[in-house]
Amino acid sequence: MGVPGSRPRPRLGVFKFASCDGCQLTLLDCEDELLPLSGEVEIAHFVEASGDIRPGPYDLSLVEGSVSTPEHLERIRRVRAESRYLVTIGACATAGGVQALRNYADAAEFRAAVYAEPEYIETLATSTAIEAHVPVDFQLRGCPIDRGQLIEVITAFLAGRRPDIPGHSVCFACKRRGTPCLPVSRGIPCLGPVTHAGCGALCPAYGRGCYGCFGPSSSPNMPAMIPLLRSDGMSDEDVLRLLHTFNVNGFSAIEPEPGDEVEPGVRRPGQPS
């Protein structure tokens, strides 16, 4: 209850679909930032944090997870209808997540291999991003998302401005922290040139090539990236495995198609010689 005559606080809703809860936990980990924020907003729906669930409408809804079941299809439409702004958070919500590997195989076979009684499991043949079903106002990438970027998104929407989230690649972050380029200096395959920044180039800083957990950057050059990976010793099968992880839907959407010019004599991953 607010003070009579005072301005009502903006209402925040946090919703989970098919996911591991990691991005919601990132929000909970923002302890120091959440304390002052909780005084400025009404956290009306956040099952991960509280059983005090209040109905919409919501000024800002954060949605984690992909649409993977018939029930999800109905629920995401309700959430969208009750939300002034809807922001998707994490690889599952923005690209379908690792569970979207089913999109490129037989989902029934997966279900039978995982569950003892698959006939009781209601699932869709595909796992898709939230924006495939309802309009989305902003997408925050990562597996999991970055806490600093999350706070920026929340405060930006509550302040009525566009979030200041860069769309450039991980390579920029490597340069900022003085990390030598792994492909150039050590011949280590790395997806940094085509991956959305946000992690702070954590893996390259410790000598491990980026594996794309933040999904494609705003302008990825895949026809140049794939030959680079192959020149660093990766087979076509290795390249496919590298691209088909947390953001398989995102990277698959920009892989060069058979017949596209990549580089003279270079094949697309999986393309017969």
N, C-alpha and C positions, 0 to 999 in steps of 0.2 A: 504494500500500500504506500502510495506516495503522499507527500504533504499536500493538503488541499490547495489548489491553485498552482501547484508546481507543474513543470513540464514532465510528461511521462517518459520514463527511460525507454530507449530502443530495446526491442525484444529479440533475443538470440536463440536460434534453434540449431541443434547439432544432431544429425541423423546418420545412421549406419545402414549400409546395404551389404553386399558380399565383399568382405574384407577381413583383415587380420586385427583391426582396431588400432594399428600402429599410429595412424595419423591423429586419431582422437587422443591417444596417449601423449602425443606431442603437445597437444593443447593443454592437457593436464600437467605436463612437465613445465609449463610456463608459469610456475608458481609465483614468482616475484611480479611478473607482469599481470597475472590474473587478479591479484588482490586489488590494485587500483581500478582495473577494468570492471570488476564485479560491482563496483560502486556506481559505474556509469551506465551499465546495461542490465537488463533483466534476463538472466539465463533461464528461459522458459521451458526448454526441452533439451536435455542432455543426459540420456539414460546412463551413459558411462560414468557420470559424475554424481547424479542424484536421482532419487525416485520421485522427486517433486516435479511431475510432468504437467505442464499447462497447455491447453489447446492454443492454436493459432488465432489470429495471424501473427507472422514473425517479420520483423524488419530485415533480418539477415539470417539465412539458413546456410550452414556448412554441411555438405553431404560427402560422406566417405563411402567408398565401395562401388561396385559395379552392379548393373542390372543383370541378374542371373536366374531369376525365377519368375513365374507368372505373377506372384504376389508383389514382387518388386515393381513390375510394370504399373500396377494400380497405385501402389504407395507413392512412387516418385511423382506421379501426376497430382496426387493430393498435396504433397509437400510443395510442389511448384505453385499450386493454386493458393496456398496459404502464405507464400513468401514474397516479400517485396523484392529482395535480392536473393539469388541462389548462387553460391560459390561451391564448386567441386574441389575437394582436397585429396591429393594423392593419386598414385598411378592407377589404382583400381577405378576411381571415379572419373579420371580424365582419359584413360585408355583401355579400360577393361581389366587391367591387372594381369598377374601371372596366370589367373584362371582363364584368361582369354586364349590360352594355348588350345583349349577345346575347339576354338573356332576353326582350327586347321587340322582337325582330326575327327574321329567318330566319338561324339559325346556319350553315346550309349555304351561304348566299350569302356570309356573312362569310368562311367558310373558303375558298371558291373565289376570293374577291377577294384574299386575303392570300397563299395558298400556291400555288406553281406546280403542285404535284401533290397536291391536297387529299385524294385517295383514300388517301394514306399517313398521314393525320392522324387519330388516334383522340381524339375529344373528345365531351363531353356537350353536349346542346342548351342547357344552362343552366350558369351559374356561381353557386354558392351558398356561403353562409357555413358554417363548420365546424359550428356548433350545429344546422344543419338535418339533420345526420347522426349526431352523437354528443353526449352530455352535455358541457357546458362549465362550468368552475368560475368563470371570470371572463373578461370581455371588455375589452381595452384598445384604445381607438379611436384613429384618426388616420391620416393619409397624408402623411408617416410618423408613427409614434408619437412621443411626447415622451420624451426620455431620463430626465428626472426622474421621470415617472410610471412608466416601465419599472422603474427601480431600486426604487421604492416597492412595486410589485407583487411583484417577486422577493423582496425582503427580508420583505414581509408574509407571503407564503406559507411561506417558510422559517422564519419565527418563529411560524407557526400563528395568524395573525390576519387579519382582513379588510383588503384594501388601502384606504387612505384616498384614494380618487379621487372628486372631486366629480361630480355628475350635472347640475349647472346649466349654463346657457347661456354663450356667449361674452360676452354683455353684461356679466356680472359682472366678467370680466377687463378689459373696456374701462373700467369704472368704477374698478377698482383702480389702473390705470395712468394714469387721468386723460385718456383719449381721448374727445373729444366724439363723440356718437352721429352717425354718418354720415348715416343717413336723415333725422334731425331737423335737423341743422345744415347739411347740404349736398345733401340729396335724392339720396344715392347708395344704390342697392339693396344690401341686406346681409342675409345669412342668419344673422347673429349671434344673433337672438332665439330661433331654433329649433335651433341647432347646439351640440353637446356641447363644453364647455370643455376646454382642455388645451394649446392652442397659445400661450396667453398673449396672445391677441388681436393677433397679429402683423400681419395684413393691415390691419385698421382703423387701427392705429397709423401706418401709412404711406399712409393715404388710400384704401385699396382695400376694398371691401365683402367681408365674409366669404363664401366660396363653399362652406362646408360640408364641409371635408375631414375633420372629426372625427365626422361623422354626426349624427343627431338627438339632441337632449338628452333627458333623462329624461322631460320633460313638454312636448313641443313643441305649440304652438297653431297648427297649419297653417291652420285656417279664418280666423284673423286675419292670418297671415303673408302669404298669397297676395294679398289685397287691398292690403296695404302695399307689396308689390313692384310691383303694377300702378300704384299711386298714384305710385310713384317713376319711372314711365315705361316699365316693362317690359311687353312684349306677352305674351300667353299662351304663344306659342312661346318667347320669351326665358325665361320662368319655367320651362318644362319643361326647357330646356337647362341652366339653373342647377341644377335639382334632380337632373338625370340625369348625374352625373359619377362621382366616386370612390365615392359611397355611394348609387347609384341604387336599390338594393334597399331600403335603409333609409328613404329619403325617399319612395319610391313606396308603401311600406307605410302611410304616414300621410297621403298626399295625400287631400283630400276627394274622395269619390266623386260622380259625377253625381247631382244631386238633393239632396245634403247642403246644409244651410244654411251659407253662408260669410258673406255679407253681402248685404243687399238689392241686386239688380242686378249682382252680381259672379259671373262664370262661373269654373268650374274650368279650369285650364290645359288646352287642347286640346279643351274642350267646345264643340260648335257653338253659335253664337248663336241 
